[in-house]
Amino acid sequence: MCGAQLNQLDRENVSQSSAKPVVLNGGYGWIVVFGGFIVFMVFCGFNSAIGLIYIEITENWGVAKENLQWIGSLQVGIAFLMGPLVSSVSSSISARRIVIVGGCLQFVGYLLSAFVSSVNLLYVILGIVVGIGNGLTLTCSLLILNEFFDTKLPLATGIVISGGGIGNIIFSPVIDLCLKNYGYQGTLMISAAIALHVQISAVTFSQKRPEQGQILSLRKQISEMMDIDLIKTPAFTCSIISNILSTMGFYVPFAFLPNSAAHYGIDDISIPWLISIIGCSSSLGRPFFGWMAVTFYRQKIVLYSFVLTGCGLSILMMQVWRKFYLLAIACALFGITSGGTVCLSTSILPDIVLPHSLCNSVGITLLFQGLGSIIGTPVAGGLIEMVRNDGIIYMYGGITFLCAAMAMIPVIYITTSEKHRQRFHQKVLVTTESSLPDIIINVDRRHSITDTEWIVNV
């Protein structure tokens, strides 16, 4: 976008803000939160039940389940990879339109998948097409919260992402029931109908602009997708390595546990409830660790390392605990701690990078999380094919999380150093060039992004 267009956009934003004031931290914003809650419920619900669909397709098509792992990986990975792109266009295209397009792609992907009989076509339709739809809806459901919340933004975000845990609880038994009564084709058709409910979220996403002179969130147009200098920062590089490793192991229980539980002799009725237990405990873990991060804000990175370790140990337990009640305990532990990783993975970034790099750091983190999600479960499937033992995947998943926790040790050391603390307690002046009077933004960086005040004086 050229300079003249940016200046015109600035004028329009100021005029809109004067005409349409926004009540922050409440009011209509909670309706928007409800819309985002639905988006995450649908996305995480389907993704958690993908292992049940793998079993049905394997039995009907006679293909190895390892060949199907790319489907779920593409769905999740592409959704994360699209984060920076959607962020960059969201300032020129309304969130409502983006979510409508994303919901339609989800619907089309699930519907067409019911009529194909090729694994390669499933990669494209159920993996890539649905993955693009996921990316459009997920990113916008988080970005739009910045227009309605500032001090209550962590609470609003926590409620939205807790929809994923509710989806995990509900969808596994529902998908299992549909598979038993309608087969995988009927289940995919029903999934397409459920995906249309994302359009409800689109209706709620009515964007507004903050009133001039108020404390507000600054959304910057992204001109570059990657900040190479930021990647060279040691602390941020270690956090990226940690994110790649953790996302490589994150979806192991969802993709493989249903099949492993059947091999352990657990009855078909009980298997879907293991995934529901993960979802239920994750719904509790996300707000709990969000509260912990606010209460013990100086130890957020240590807390993040703790939940990564918990995820690794709980996955390792799934290899040796083969009774239903023991697996239920392991699933509950994984759900609670994995909820913490979801909550904290980007929340720690304000303690690692400077405020002016925060936008890029979030986009880059999502990008590498997408890469980890894409390669994670296929690598696990390849290990099963090589070793012919399901136990190897839980060793793989557990070790990736433990290595992710170890990768955060240098980050803890760097961010607690005196030099780093002095750097982060300085005030940063950001000046935007336009034909309007210069906008000087004083960023008083105290201890976390939730306490950052963007005070705009025109």
N, C-alpha and C positions, 0 to 999 in steps of 0.2 A: 504494500500500500504506500503510495507516494505521500510526501509531506503535506501537500494541499488537502488530500483526502483525510489525512489524520487530523488536520486542523479543523476541517469541516465536521468530522466526527466528534471532536472535543466540544465544538459549539453546540451540536445537537444534544450531546449528553448533558451539558450544563442547562440548556433550555428545558430538557425533559425533566431534569432533577428539580427545577423550580416549579414545574407544573404538576409533578406527581411525586410528592414526598412519600417516604417509606418509613413505616414504623418498624424499627429493627427489634430483633430478639423476641418476636411474638406475633400475635395477630395472624394474618394470612400465611406467615412463614410456616406455621405448624401444618397447614394444608399441604404446602410444598414438601415438608418432611414426610407426610403420609405418602405422597406420590413417590418419593425416593425409596421409602420403605418397601413399596410394592415392587419396584425395579429390582432391588437386591433380593427380595424373597423369591421372585421368579428365576433370576439368574442362578443363585446359589442352590435353590431347590432342585432345579433340573441337573445342575452339575454334580450334586451329591448323589443323585440317583442314577448317574450314567453307568455305574458298575452293574446295576441290575439289568439295564438294557443290553450291555455287552453280553451277559450270560444268555439272554433270549436270542440275540442275533447269532451267537456262536452255535447254539443248538439248532437253529433253523438253517443257517447257511453252511455249517460245517467248517468255518474258518477258525483259525487260532485266535484266542482272545488277545494275544499280544499284538496282533495286527490291527486291533481296534483302538489301541491306546492313543493313537494320534488324534482321534476325533475329539475327545475331551480336552486334550492338550491344546489343540488348535482353538477350540472355543474359548478357553480361558486366556491362552497366550495372546491371541489376536486382540482380545478385549483390552488387555493391559497395553499392548503395543500401540493401540490407537489413542491412548491417553493424551500424549503430547499433541497429536494432530487435531483431536477434537477440542482441546484447550485453545489451540491457536485460531480456530474458526468460530468459536463460540461467541466471540465479541461482535461478529458480523452476521451470524445466523442465530436466530432465537433458539433457546433450549427446547421449546415446545416442538418446533419443526424437526430438530435433530432427533428427539425422542420418538416422534411419530415415524420417521424413516427407520430408525433402529427397531422399533416394535414390529413394523411391517416386514423387515428382513428376518427377524426371529420367526414370525408366523410363516413366511414363505419357506424358510429353511426347514422347519419341523414338518410342514405339510408335504413338501416335495420328497423329503427323506423317507416317507412312508411308502413311496412308489418306486424306489430304486432297489436294485439287487446287486449292486457293485460296491465293494469296500472303497474303491477309489472315488466313486461319486459321493459316498458318505463323507469322505474327507473334505470334499469341496462344499457340499450342501450343508451337512450337519455340523461340519467343523468350521470352515471359513465363512460361509454366509451368515450362519448364526453367530459366529464369533464377532463379525463386524457389527451386527445388530447389538450384541452385548456391549461392545466398546462404545457405541454411540449413546446407549441409554445409561450405562453405569457412570461414565465420566460426567455427563450433563447433570445427573441427579446429585452429584457432589458439588460441581461448580456453582450451581444456582443457589446453593445454601449461602454463599458469600454475599448475595444480594439481600438477604433477609436477616442475617445474624452476624454479630461480631463477638460480643462477650459470651454469648451462649452457643457459639459455633461448635465447640467440642461436644456439647450435649446433643445438638441437632445432628451432627455427624454420627455420633454414637447410636442414636435412635435409628437413623437410616441404615447403617450397616448391620444393625441387629436384625433387620429384616432377613438377612442371609441366614442367620441361625434359625429363625422361625421357618424359613423355607426348607432347611435341612430336616427339621422336625416333621413337617407336614408331607413333603413331596415323596420321601422314600416309601412310606406305607401306601400312599395314593398310587404312585407309579407301579409298585408291586401288585396292587389290586388290579390295576388296568392291564398289566401284562398277563395276569392269570385269566382274565375274562375276555380280553380283546386282542391279545397277542401284541407283538412289537409294532405292527403297522397301525392298529387301532390306537395304541398308546401314543405313537408319534402324532396322530391326528388330534387326539385329545390335548397333547402338549401344545400343538399349534393354536388350538382354541384358547388355552390358558395364556399363551404368550400374548394374545390380543389384549389381555387385561393391562398390559403395559401402557396402552393408549390412555387408560385412566390417569396415569402419571403425567402424560403429556398435557392433559386438560388442566391439571393443577399447576403446571409450570408457567405461571404468568410472571414475566420478568418486569422489574421496576428498577429505577435508578435512585440512589441515595440523594437526599436534599443537600444543596450546596452549603458548605460550612460545617456540616455534621461530621462526627467521627465515622469513617467508612472504610471499607476494604477496597484496596486498589487492585484492579485486575489489569495486568499489563499485556499488550499485544505481543505475542511471541514471534520474534523475527528470525530466531534461529532455533532449530530443533535440538541441537546439542551444544553445550558449552564445554569445549575441550579443556579449557583451563580448570573448570570445576572438577572434571574427572581426574585431573592430575593431583588434586588435593588428597593427601594421604588418608585423612579421616573419612572423607566421603568415598574414596576408592574402597576402603575396607568395608564400609556399610553396603556398597554395591555388591561386593563379593558375598557378603552375608545374605543379602536379599536373593541373589541368584541361587545360592545353596539351599536356602529355606524354601523357596518356591519349587525347587526341584523335588523336594520331599513332601511338600504340603498335601498333594492330592493322592498320595499313595494309599491311605486308608479308604478314600472314597472310591477309587478305581479298582482296588484289589481285595479289600476286606470281604465283600459279599461272597466272592468265589472261594476265598480261603476259609471262611466260616462254614461253607457247605462241605469243604474237605475235612474240617474239624468234626463234622457230625452234628452241627447245629441245625435244627429244623428250619424249614423254609419260612415259617411264620415269624420266627424270632430274628432272622437275619436283617430285614429292613429296619428293625428297631435299633440295631447297633448304630446305623447312620443317624437315626433320629436322636439317639443319645448324644452323639457328637454335636448335632445341631442345637439341642437344648442346652447343653453345657457351654457351647460357644456363645449362645445368646446371653448367658450369665457372665461369661468371661470378658466379653467386649466392654460392657459398661463398667464392670468391676476394675479392670486394669486401666480403663480411661480415668476412673476416679483416683486410682493409685498414682497415675502419672501426674495428675493435678496436685494431689496431696504431697507426694514426694518428688516434686518436679526436678530437684537437683540430682536425682538418681534414676532418671528415666532410661538412660542407656543401660545402666546396670539391670534395671527391671526388664528391659527388652532382652538382654542376654539370658536372664533367668527363665523367661517364658520360652525362648528358643531351646534351652536345655530341657525344659519340661516336655516340649513337643518331641524331642529326640528320644528321651527315655520312654515316653508313653508308646511311641511306635515300636521301639524295641520290645516292649512288653507284649505286643500283639503277636510276636513270634513264639513266645513260650507260654503265654496264658491262653489256653485253648478251650476252656469251659466258658459257657455263655456269661455267667456272672463276673468272671475274671476279665473277659473281653469287654464287658460293659464298663468295668472300672477303668480299663485302659482307654476306652473311647471317651469316657467322661473327662479323664485327665487331659487327653489330647484336645478335646473340645474347649476346655477352659483355657489351656495355654495357647492353643492356636488362635482363639479369640483375642488373646493378648497380643499376638504377633500382628494380627490384622489391624488392631487399634494403634499399635506403637510404631509400626515400620516406617510410616511417614511422619508421625508425631515427634520423632527424635531429630528430624532434619534441622529444625530451627536451632538446635544446640550444636550442630555440626557445621552449617554454612551460614554466611552472612545474609541479612534480610534481602538484599537486592538479588541474591542468587537462589532464593527459596523457590521461586516459581520453576526455574530450570531444574533444580534438584529434584522436585517432585516428579516432573515429567521424565527425567532420566531414570529415576528409581522405578517408576511404573514400566518404563521401557525394558529394563533389565529383569524386572519381575515377570514380564511377559515372556522373555527369552527362557527364563528358568522354567516357567510353566509349560512351554512348548516342548522342551527336551526332557523334562523330568520323568513323566510316566512312561514314555516310549523307552527311555534308558532302562527303567525298572522292568518293563516287559522284555527287553532284550536280555537282561540278566536271568530272568526266569527261563527263557528259551535256551540259554547257554548252560545253566546249572541244573535245570529241571527240578527246582525245589522252591516252593513259595516262600520259604523262610528268608531267602536272600533279599527279597524286596523290602522286608521290614528292617533288615540290617542296613540296607541302602538308605531307606528313608530316615532311620534314626541317626545314622552317621552324618548325613547331609545337614541335619538340624544341629547336631553337636559341633560340626565344623563351622556352621554359621555362627553359633555362639562364640566359638574361639576367635572368629574373625572380628568380633566386636571388642575383643580385649584391647587391641591398639587404639580403638576409637575412645574407649574409656580413659586410657592413659593420656591421649592427646587432649581430649576435651576437659580434663580436670587439671591440666597444666596451667601455671600462672600466666604464661604468655597468651594462651588461648582465651582465658577468662578476661584479660585486659582488652583483648581485641573485640570481644563480644559485648563489652560494656560501654563501648564508644557510641556516640550518636552519629547516625548516617544521614547525610543530606542528599536527597534525590531531586534533581531538577528536570522537568520535562519541557522540551522545546515545542512551542506552538506560537501562533499569533496572539493568543490570549496572554494575559500577564503570567509570568512564571509561577508555577505552583511549587512551593517549597514544602517538602514533607519531612518533618522531624520524626525519626523512628527512635523512640525511647525503648531500647532493648533491655528488659530487666531479666526475666528468667525463662520465659517460654513464649511461643507465638500467640498463645491465648491472652497474654498480657501486653502484647504489642499494640500501641495506639498509633494509628495513622491520622495525624492531625493536619487537615488541609486548610491553608490560609491563602486565599486568592486576593 
